[in-house]
Amino acid sequence: MRSEYFTAPVLAGLASLQNHAQQWLVDKAMAWPTQPPLNKIDLHHHFVPDFLAKAIHDAGGDPSGWATPKWSPSSSRMIMKHLGVQTSILSVTAPGPMITKDPAEQAALVRRLNEYAAELRDEDHSAFGFFATLPDITNTSAALAEIAYALDTLKADGVTLFTRYGDGATYLGNPALEPVWKELDRRAVTVFVHPTTPVDKNLVNPYMLGPMIDYPHETTRTAMDMITSGTLKKFPNVKVILSHAGGTLPYLISRLATPLRKVTDVIANWNVGTTHDDALQAFRSFYYDTALSSSPHVLQLLLDSVPHDHIVFGSDFPYAPAPAYPTFLEDLEAFDFTPAMRNKLNFENAQVLISRLGKHMDELK
């Protein structure tokens, strides 16, 4: 039957049933590995309140082609228990508030998202924190205003930036965004970078939706933009987390850096905007989360490529397919980490990025 035949309470009831069905599938129908210790800090954990889901629906849906999942605080708590997560730092994923183009509507949606996240955090500081949502940061004044409110009034744990803004190729190394980076640097903010759709949103085929490979490639593109534009060198106080193990950056960084060993710094800067040493220093300054990225070969590449205190746990809940959570957890728990390295990944590295959680280190051990 068509939805207009149902009353609002009936529709709300149906949505609740759908949410419970999704939770049951993840909770009961999946073969979970042995329960791990409850000590992880999840730095890649999304929240999707009903008013955000409605805004995305009203705008025609997620431009990536991905369905907006049902979410509730209870569903987050359920998955946290299975994954061994004590604290999740909530964030809004793409398309986020940029789903609406009207600046006033976008600002109102951003403020509502941040205040909602702060309420969840205030209800249980040990279970939730949040990375603040920002409006389109090409609107400098609006972005700076929300940074101030989110950090000073709401006490957010950091901010979320998307890999690209606007209708063109405005990635995070673009000079137009430097006023925002300058403020984030002044405040020494932790920045969680999440991918969004590329400029070309045409699907190769109906199965290859944006998050499958476009998202990791977009993370690589914006990271390379920051490296070659010197963004991280200009703003060294910002700690930047890259989603999904940095996309393809750990695999491709040598494509940029290795040839630069054979040229002078002057020639390197003239041709590609960076030097061999600066490129590798920037690459190693990023933090890398394990969301959908804990397969053995990916973990080994990270361990071989980046500082061990720059690898953090992430789940990508609730946007991953349901089977992803137990399978990636299984790989993570089976990997041959030393006990010290496992503690670093599970919680110690995150405690450096989220300072208020550092005092709980003894509890997590």
Secondary structure, 3 states (H helix, E strand, C coil): CCHHHCCHHHHHHHHHHHHHHHHHHHHHHCCCCCCCCCCEEEEEEECCCHHHHHHHHHCCCCCCCCCCCCCCHHHHHHHHHHHCEEEEEEECCCCHHHHCCCHHHHHHHHHHHHHHHHHHHHHCCCCEEEEECCCCCCCHHHHHHHHHHHHHHCCCCEEEEECEECCCCEECCCHHHHHHHHHHHHCCCEEEEECCCCCCCCCCCCCCCHHHHHHHHHHHHHHHHHHHHCHHHHCCCCEEEECHHHCCHHHHHHHHHHHHHHCCHHHHHHHHCCCHHHHHHHHHHCEEECCCCCCHHHHHHHHHHCCHHHEECCCCECCCCCCHHHHHHHHHHHCCCCHHHHHHHHHHHHHHHCHHHHHHHHHHC
